[in-house]
Amino acid sequence: MKHVKVSPYVKSLSMVSATKLVHLTEAFSQPWFLFSAPNNYQLVLFLLEVFNNIIQYQFDG
């Protein structure tokens, strides 16, 4: 499976998109989900990478 990383190119997020990303992170971080399959932890890592890329590449400060 090939992953395309678009998060460095995201210029802004709507409130709905940001909220959905946070909810996905909360859901994927639940112990029952993390331990239900051997590779589920990777979903949390992918979401953390998205947040990191948005902060790193789009920070205007």
C-alpha positions as CSV (number, residue, x, y, z in Angstrom):
1,M,0.0,0.0,0.0
2,K,1.4,3.3,-1.0
3,H,0.7,6.4,1.1
4,V,0.5,9.8,-0.4
5,K,1.5,12.5,2.0
6,V,-0.5,15.6,1.3
7,S,-0.4,17.1,4.8
8,P,2.7,19.2,4.1
9,Y,0.7,21.0,1.4
10,V,-2.5,21.7,3.4
11,K,-2.8,25.5,3.7
12,S,-5.7,25.6,6.1
13,L,-8.3,23.4,7.8
14,S,-11.9,24.1,8.3
15,M,-13.3,23.7,11.9
16,V,-15.1,20.6,10.8
17,S,-12.0,19.0,9.3
18,A,-9.9,19.9,12.4
19,T,-12.6,18.5,14.7
20,K,-12.8,15.3,12.7
21,L,-9.0,14.8,12.9
22,V,-9.1,15.3,16.6
23,H,-12.0,12.8,17.0
24,L,-10.1,10.3,14.8
25,T,-7.1,10.7,17.0
26,E,-9.1,10.2,20.2
27,A,-10.9,7.1,18.7
28,F,-7.7,5.5,17.4
29,S,-5.9,6.1,20.7
30,Q,-8.4,4.1,22.8
31,P,-6.8,1.0,24.3
32,W,-9.5,-1.3,23.0
33,F,-8.8,-0.1,19.4
34,L,-5.0,-0.1,19.7
35,F,-5.0,-3.7,21.0
36,S,-7.7,-5.1,18.7
37,A,-5.2,-5.5,15.8
38,P,-1.4,-5.7,15.7
39,N,-1.0,-2.7,13.3
40,N,-3.6,-0.3,14.7
41,Y,-1.0,1.8,16.4
42,Q,0.2,2.9,13.0
43,L,-3.0,4.8,12.5
44,V,-2.2,6.9,15.5
45,L,1.3,7.5,14.1
46,F,-0.1,8.6,10.8
47,L,-2.4,11.1,12.4
48,L,0.4,12.5,14.6
49,E,2.4,12.9,11.4
50,V,-0.4,14.9,9.9
51,F,-0.6,17.2,12.8
52,N,3.2,17.6,12.8
53,N,3.3,18.4,9.1
54,I,0.5,21.0,9.4
55,I,2.4,22.7,12.3
56,Q,5.8,22.4,10.8
57,Y,5.1,23.5,7.2
58,Q,2.3,26.0,7.7
59,F,3.4,27.8,10.8
60,D,3.4,31.6,10.2
61,G,5.3,33.0,13.1
